[in-house]
Amino acid sequence: MTQPQESTTHGTTPGISIHPVIGLPHDPTTAARFYQDAFPRNTEVALSDPFRAPTADSAILSQDITIAGTTLTLLNMGSKVTHSPAITFTVYFDEHEDKLASTNLRTLWDTLSDGGTVRVPLAEFPHTGLYGWVEDRFGVNWQLMLTVSPEDPRPHIVPSLLFTGPGPRAGRAIDRYLSALPGREVKVMRAGEGTMGGDATDPAHVLFSAIELGGLTMSLADGGDELEKHFGPELAAELRRGFGQGVGFMLTCETQAEVDRVWEELSANPEVEACGWLVDEFGVGWNVVPAGWMEKMREPGNFQKMLRMKKLDVRELD
């Protein structure tokens, strides 16, 4: 098996930050309170004030929740939003830092699975230890894992993308993202035997990776050709449909010039561009936003102008 590559820095663009966006079919405050109560008491959780549309009904459009340093924007995307298990949030519990890690993991599992769907039952596995995968009541997928190595510290929450389709794609995505955005490779492990989806004959196949992108740690991996063997036919079929738009990433740029550059480099389907959202060549959604945009949305007339935009452009606002 090839050895993991570590800590390779790419990109020189400053002033870009990235965090996940979770789409919901309704007012996000219910989900925000659910997640606030779900995580153990020793986990730092903070809620922002909800953002209300500057319209007659003052509908709540979004609310941020920050869990152990990772900010998630909960966004009302309307009744048609759907989630894919190809994008999950992996929650790591470190028993070397928290003596109650196992207990806290099981408590979070019980809360997330209440009203949800268990994808992989919580159990002890030979290579991962205590692990489970659940889709919660809002359709969001979570993988919970007890870390086993103090030499491999990880953030508490890591967005994880599983690439399917013809041939290895995760490595291409890593190269693409790190060429367009500031970040670095933390660890990339390719082509090994005895690992989920591993294809020892293809050195481009990514078994596991961790990259830092715009301040966010993400994991990208290839699903391989044996999804049915590892996940069963139903889940495998869902994974093969791609990432969907239930979870995407907000990419905040300091300048309009950076918005223009990133948009040009990442957008791969002009037909789906809307309100600052684009979809890249791998099917991942990105909301590319100029710094200070939300404050500008509170000014009269700007919200209505935004609704008519594809790429967000501060030059078109009053």
N, C-alpha and C positions, 0 to 999 in steps of 0.2 A: 504494500500500500504506500502511496506517495505520502511524504511528510507534509503536515500543514504549513502553509506559508503565513507569515505573521507580519503585521505592522508595516505595510507599504503605504506611503502617503501619495495621494493624487490630488490634482486640482489646486488652484491658487486663488480662487475667487472668495473674498471675504464677504461678511455681511449677509449671509444666507442662513436662515434657520428653518428647521423642518420638524413638524410634529403630526401625529395621526389625526384623522377626522373620521368619526363614526357616524354614518347616516342612520337616521331614525324616521319612522313614518309619522311622527307626531311631536308635540311639545317635548323638548329634551329634558326638562327638569325632573320628570319621574325617573328616567334612567340615571340622571346625575345623583339623585338621592339614593337610588338602589346601589350604585357602585360605591358611594360614600359609606354606606352602612355595611357593604359586603366585605370590604378589606379589613383585616385585623386592626385592633386598636393601636398596636405599636407601629402601624404604617402611617406615614404622614400623608394626609389627604386634604386638599383644599379646593373649594368651589369658587368660580368667578361669579360676578353678577350676570344674570341672563341678558343676552342681547335681544332687544325687541325691534321688530320691523318699524320704521318710521312711517307707518300707515295708519289708517283710521282704526283698524282692529288691534293694533299694537301686539300682534302675535309674537310669541317667543320663538326666535329662529335658532339660537345656539346658546350653549353654555359650555365653558371650559371646566374640566376637572383635572387636577394635577395629583398624581398618585406616585409617591416615592420619587419625585423629581421628573416624572414623565407626564407631559400635558397631553390630554385628549380633548379635542373639540367635538362635542355632541351636537349634531346638526340636523334640524328638521328638513328632510329631503322629500317629504310627501309620501303618500300611500304606496307608490310603486317601487320604493327602494327595496332591494333584496341583497342578502349577504352571501358570500361564498366562503367555504371552509379553506380555500386556497390562501386566504390571509387570516392569520390568527394572531392573538397576543399571547406570547409565552411568558408566564409568571414564574420567576425563579425564587425559591426559598432556600436561603443559605444557612444550613444547620451549624456552620462554623461561626456564624455571627449571631445566630438566634437559637437559643436552646429550645424554643417552642416552634421552630420552623415546621416540623411535621404536623403538629397540632394546628397551626395557623393555616397550613396548606389544606388540611382536611376541612377546616371551618369554611374557608373560601369556596372550596369545592361544593360543599353542601348548599351554600347560598346560591352559587351560580347555576347549579343543576336543578334547583327548585323552580319548576315551571319551564325548564329547558330540555335539551336533548343530549344525552350522553353519547359522544362519538367513540371514545375509547375509555372503558371503565377504569376508575382509579385503582391502581394495583402496583405491586413491586415488579419491575422488569429487570432482566439481567444486566443490560447495558446502561439504563437510565435511572434505576432505582424507582422511587415512588413517582408515578406519572399518571396523568389522566387528561382527556380532551373532552370539553363540553361546549355545546352551543347554548348560550343563555336565553332567557325569555324574550330578549330583544333581537335575537338572531346573530349575536356577536359570538365568535369562536375564541375559546381560551384553552391554552395548554398549560397545565400546572406541573411543575417539576421541582424535585428536591435536588439541589446541587450537591455534588459528591467530592469536588476537588477545590481546596482552598487556593490552589495555584491558578484557578481559572475563574476569577470573579466576573460577574455579569450584572448589568442593571436589573432591577426588580422586574421591569416590564420591557419586553423586546418584541416589536412587530416582526412576524415571521411570514415570509412569502414562499410558497411552494409552486415551482414552475412545472407545468406539464406541456404536452405537445410534442411535435417531432424534434428529436435531438435535444442535447443539453442546451439550456437557455439561461440558467442562473449566472453562469460565468460571463456571458455576453451582457447581461443586465448589470452586473457589478462593474464591468469595464465601461459601459455606457454611462451609468450614473456618476461614476468617479471621474469621468472625463468632462461631464457637464456641471458637476456640483462639487463643492469643497468636501473633502472627506479622506478616509484612509481605510485600508484593509486591516482588520485586527487579526482575523484567522480565516483561512480558506483551506478546506480539506476536500480533495478530489479523489475519485475513482478508487474505491476499495472494496474488498470482499466482505460479506457478512453484515453489511449495513443496509438499511432500508433503501431500496431503489438503486443500490450500487451496481455499476457496470464496469468491471475491472478492465474491459477492453477499450474503454473510452476515457482517456485522461482528462477530457474537458468536463466530465460529469461532476457537478458539485454536490458532495454529500452533506456538507455543513459549511456555513460561512457566518462570520460576524463582520459587519462593516459599520463605520461611523460616517454618517452622511448629514451634513448641516447640523451637527450636534446631537443627532439621534442615532442610537445603536439599532441596527436592523439585522435580521438573519435572512439569507436567501439560499435556497437549495433546489435541486432538481428532483422531481418525483420519480423519474424513471419509468420503465415499461411494465412494472409489476404492481401497479396501484391496487388492482383487485386482490392480489395475494396478501397485501399488507393491510388493506382497509376494507375489503369486501366490495361487492359490485355497486351498491348504492352510493357509498361515500366516494368511491373512485369515479363514478359518473359525475358527481357534483364537482370534484376537483378538476376534471377534464374540461369543464365549462369555462374555466379561467377565473380571473380575479373579481369580476363584477365591479360595481361601483358603491357597494355598501360601506367599504372602508377605503379611504384614500389618504393623501398626505397634503397638508398645507405647507407651502413653500413660500416663506416671507423674504422679500428682497428689499435691500435698503434703497435702491433707486429704480426708476422706471426703465433705465437702460438695461439693468439686470433682468427685470421682468421680460423685456423684449428678447434678450439673448436666450434666457432659459426657455421661453415659450418656443422660440425658433428651434432650439436643439431637442426638445422633448416631444412636442406635439406630433402625433402620427396620424391623426384622424380628424381633419377639419370639420367634418360633419357633426361631430359630437361636442365641439367646443361651445361652452356656454358659461356666462357669469364667472369667468376666471378659471373654469375647469377645463383641463385637457386630458387626453388619454394617450399614453406613450405606446411604443411599438410592441410592448409586452402585455398591454391591456391594463396597466396600472394607472389609476386616476390621480392627478395632481391639481391642487388649487393654488395657482401662482398669484401671490398678493403683494402689492407694494406696501412697505412699512407705513403704518398710520392709516391704513385703508378703513378699518372699522370706525375710527373716529370721524372720517370724512362721510361715512354712510349716515351719520346722524344729522348732517347738514341738509337743509331743505332741497329736495329735488334730486340729490345724488343717488339715493337708493333706486329710484325709478330709472335713472341713467344706467346704473350698473346692470339692471335686469335686461337691458338691450345690448350689452357688450358681450363679446366673446372673450378676448384678452382684456384684462383690466388695464385701464389707462388713466392715470391721474390728470393727464392733459385735457381730458374730455369733461372734467368736473369743473364746477364753478370755483 
